[in-house]
Amino acid sequence: MKYILAYSLPIITFLGLKAGGYFSFSGVCYAFVIIPVIEQFTQVSSADNNYQWRQRFFDVLLYGNLFFVYGLLIYSAQWLGSERQPYELVGLVLSLGTVLGSNGINVAHELGHRSHWTDHLSAFLLLLPSHYYHFFIEHNHGHHLDVATPKDPSTARKNQSVYSFYVQSVFGTYVKAWRIQRQLLKRSSKHFLSASNYMLWAGLSHFIWIGAGVALLGLFPMSILALAGVVGLLLLETINYIEHYGLIRKLNDNGRYERVDVIHSWNSNHVLGRMLLYELTRHSDHHYKSNKPYQNLVHQESSPQLPYGYPTSMLLSLIPPLWFGIMNPKIPKKIEG
């Protein structure tokens, strides 16, 4: 039942918006102030789960995020119908954006690795509010193949700031997603207008989403919700940044990169982050066996370890000199790049 803690973020965000005023910052403060402080006083656990049963139960926990994400979006739209102070709008954008990144894109990432069409549809719906529908195809067909190489826009190089990385990854993954889509269509001899062109129809769906929002809510409220989506995608990219920072796979003499291993991702065993993010923090094992369900991901002893949990690491990354000073000495020399 511990993964139910992931629902605490949208619930706290909802309660903060309902209270109004400075409580509109409740969601972002919970994720990036309260959680980091608690993690400094809690033990790191490398103990592994052994959940070989009730797979459906753990899937249902993921699907529940559709209710929380879209329920919060609907409530936020209603909330914006009342007169609000500028600082309250900032609180909404940051708190809702945090939910869209954590309970939205992160859960979509897990569901996107499944094979059933209902999982893929759920993943798309969770990506839509953050304008990141292309993540589904680029992550599965690009990032997992090219991670820790110069071919991967989602891998940050040593001494690259997170701000430079945002530009590289946000635009690079979108362009790469279209390139992958064209290759997939060509390989299966499908036309550009084929139903198999995910990027085309997902893109059109995104425009419909934005257009419908403007028509129903008005330009200003929809702009606020769209800005929250931008916060969500930047949170995802900040996570990408810390997950592979400075780690590069060796290029073999035959011109191919060595096989992806557990040493090519940073791992974190901070307990709260593990529960809130459905074990995303055990990223080394995820890249080693990407089809393994989140509840069965294990600690990999040989993988490089983040000195702090994900929320704290994300905050540190926003101050490049501090991040470089902490992380550069910890990058294993044989995979430093």
Secondary structure, 3 states (H helix, E strand, C coil): CHHHHHHHHHHHHHHHHHHCHHHHHHHHHHHHHHHHHHHHCCCECCCCCCCCCCHHHHHHHHHHHHHHHHHHHHHHHHHCCCCCCHHHHHHHHHHHHHHHHHHHHHHHHHHHCCCCHHHHHHHHHHHHHHCCCCHHHHHHHHHHHHCCCCCCCCCCCCCCCHHHHHHHHHHHHHHHHHHHHHHHHHHCCCCCCCCCCHHHHHHHHHHHHHHHHHHHHCHHHHHHHHHHHHHHHHHHHHHHHHHHCCECCCECCCCCECCCCHHHCCECCEHHHHHHCCCCCCHHHHHHCCCCCHHHCCCCCCCCECCCCHHHHHHHHCCHHHHHHHHHHHCCHHHEC
